[in-house]
Amino acid sequence: MLLKARLCVLLLALSWSVALLSEPARAQDDAEDAELDVEDDVTVGDEGDVEEEPAPRASAVPKVTYKAPEPKGEHYFAESFDRGTLDSWVLSKAKKDDIDEEIAKYDGKWEVEEMKDSKLPGDKGLVLKSRAKHHAISGLLLRPFVFNTKPLIVQYEVNFQTGIDCGGAYVKLLSQTPELDLDQFVDKTPYTIMFGPDKCGEDYKLHFIFRHKNPKTGEFEEKHAKKPDSDLRTYYTDKKTHLYTLVLNPDNSFEVLIDQTVVNSGNLLNDMTPAVNPPAEIEDPNDQKPEDWDERPKIQDPDAVKPEDWDEDAPAKVQDEEAVKPDGWLDDEPEYIGDPDALKPEDWDEDMDGEWEAPQVSNPACESAPGCGKWERPMIDNPNYKGKWKPPMIDNPNYQGVWKPRKISNPDFFEDLHPFRMSSFSAVGLELWSMSSDIFFDNFFITDDRNVAERWAEDGWGLKKAAEGAAEPGLMSQMVSAAEERPWLWVIYVLTVALPLILIFVFCCTGKVGITFGNLGLNMACPAEAAEEDEAPEKEEEEEEEQSKSDEVSSRGCGLTI
């Protein structure tokens, strides 16, 4: 009976837990329903009033007001594509050098359109449409960006609508040079910074590369930021819109953010590969190791002598002389015999195939014996085996250490303490090869004021994030959707709720159950048992009265009393 009582309490707790777990899901659905009560008409353009109208509760996906973001402060570039054209952009007409003519052209298609599964009707972006093509498009800044005393903030949005197999979605900030011709934008066009996501196979990258000018030679060298520690896989596979931001500060610090969360940071002087500044000293390429230089830390003891009793010819293994042949060993029986049931194939030609022999099988006579055939003593390690004698090793008295070339001043040394002061840039471009199509770009923004960039992000990406979040189903909705696709889940749902209730009734209401927990006095009994309890001895009633001095709380049904 004690066991039944414990099971009853356990099942009650289980049913209460199921009820409590379902409450947040219902609350989430209620919140989503409340969110559906307000719907805004889409407004796109530079001017126009935004009208708010109540949305019908039956709407499956909430409609969120969309209005093209507008810069709210100083900026160098802002593009939301909501005009629906590429009037301010230049498509490259160039060809790549040193590759086949068939794939040399930058003939990949670009379109301005909404996302395939847009949650913001009216929101347009730049879409890379072609697979296995070279794409190049660029646009001029309002004015060149000059690296001086203000930071650089670059941000834009990317959505891999159909996933990404192998391809990039990074931007290039094209250096301001007299030779810059956007019509001829190619992979070799000088750039100041390259930034953004890139993937091929299982290698998920987030580039931050800048080209540093050697002050002594005037040549440029690419400097790569370290790889982010965080796992980037989700940003490439979830088919959501993500905001990529690069922040460069005049103190040489940098931050790389995804969705306004820092995923990489560091300093241009300390965290780039190769390093901005070369070493002050280098190894002398003309220095050579002396012939008598001894690099051996240990040598064989020249004074050591082999002991007279050292036997180099002793075998490593010897027969165990103490071994005894097991009783029942069958010396005259072979371990394997010809299969007595085997028959020579009819097409066997002894002239061609040789004399036929039955295939070998285990000798059945050996199955019950400890062994068959000639018995031999087993081999064991030879206790007298020492192997070939070698003199012991001692410290080398002539050891001079590992030789290294001497250090000399680096003739190419320079010290640039302000790598932030990079080459000015005057255009932003996308020069990409992709094996995936329909990559969606939107809301490019370049400024020197982080607050202005964050306001632009709130009006653009922030709105997308809110719309995508509002459209995601709650827990109960997901369960119903899953059951519609797999009807057998309804059985699981029903059993999850009904089975505990049935077991509670069976265990709690089909016999007398009484149990006391410490000083709480927890009793469980069904109404049918009340008569039996009345017949209990007066002594038990007195003890129960003493035990129930605390407040009583009664639950009808299966008589739960505390």
Secondary structure, 3 states (H helix, E strand, C coil): CHHHHHHHHHHHHHHHHHHHHHHHHHHHHHHHHHHCCEEECCCCCCCCCCCEEECCCCCCCCCCCCCCCCCCCCCCEEECCCCCCCCCCEECCCECCCCCHHHHECCCCEEEEECCCCCCCCCEEEEECCCCEEEEEEEEEEEEECCCCCCEEEEEEEEECCCCCEEECCEEEEECCCCCCHHHCCCCCCEEEEEEEEEECCEEEEEEEEEEECCCCCCEEEEEECCCCCCCHHHHHCCCCEEEEEEECCCCEEEEEECCEEEEEEECCCCEECCCCCCCEEECCCCCCCCCCCCCCEEECCCCCCCCCCCCCCCCEEECCCCCCCCCCECCCCCEEECCCCCCCCCCCHHHHCCCCCCEEECHHHCCCCCECCCCCCEEECCCCCCCCCCCEEECCCCCCCCCCCEEECCCCCCCCCCCCCCCEEEEEEEEEECCCCEEEEEEEEECCHHHHHHHHHHCHHHHHHHHHHHCCCHHHHHHHHHHHCCCHHHHHHHHHHHHHHHHHHHHCCCCCCCCCCCCCCEECCHHHHHHHHCCCHHHHHHHHHHCCCCCCEECCCCEEC
